[in-house]
Amino acid sequence: MINDFPVQPLKLPDRLPVGPLRDTVMFPETTLPIVSGRPKSKAALDLAWSTNRLVVFVTQKNSKMEDPGPKDLYQVGTVCLLKRLIKNPEGDYTVSAEGLTRVFIKNITRVDPYLEAEIEEIPQLFEKNEETEALIRTVREQFKKYIELGGTPIFDPMAVPAWAANWAVIIQNDDPNLLVNSIAQTIDFKVIDKQQLLEMVSATERLKRLSELL
């Protein structure tokens, strides 16, 4: 089953269903395909799809955990808008999710039949100064060299249209947070490094850390 039509994002509610992620960190202002097969995750997606299309994707600390609880999840995740949901014949769901904003998990308010969390939005701070502008130029050049030297992005440039959009953002955009989010989502860094980038609030500090990783 495929449902695909435009939806206007709603005002962020206090509580949302949670979809735990294995070996993946979702960033704001990016789009990813996500495959979900666990019962609680599918129940959370069903609820989101039938209401406001909003779900919090949060990375679990141990990817081998089949039924992660509150202590098994990081406390910072990303509220996403579900753009498409496909129910595969094998029973898995494939969704296209658009990251909207980072949130802090204040409390897990439900654990069955799906996870639900009380959330608080984390603002994206944008310090516009000479240091930030210099870091943007540095990170952009580092990313170009990474690709030129054979670095492998997660997305196949010839197969996934999202790559072209990410490339345009990386090359042209001067918003430091958008730059960090796009590169971090694109490159296959370690999960712990991606999670650290997601949790950092200062745009300048995020750029510095990304530069170290590149």
Buried (B, 14 or more C-beta within 10 A) or exposed (E): EEEEEEEEBEEBEEBBBBBBBBEBBBBBBBBBBBEBEBEBBBBBBBBBBEEBBBBBBBBBBEEEEEEBEBEEBBEBBBBBBBBBBBBEEEEBBBBBBBBBBBBBBEEBBBBEEBBBBBBEEBEBBEEEEEEBEEBBEBBBEBBEEBBEEEBEBBBEEEEBEBBEBBBEBBEEBEBBBBBBBBBBBBBEBEBEBBBBBBBBEBBBBBBBBBBEBB
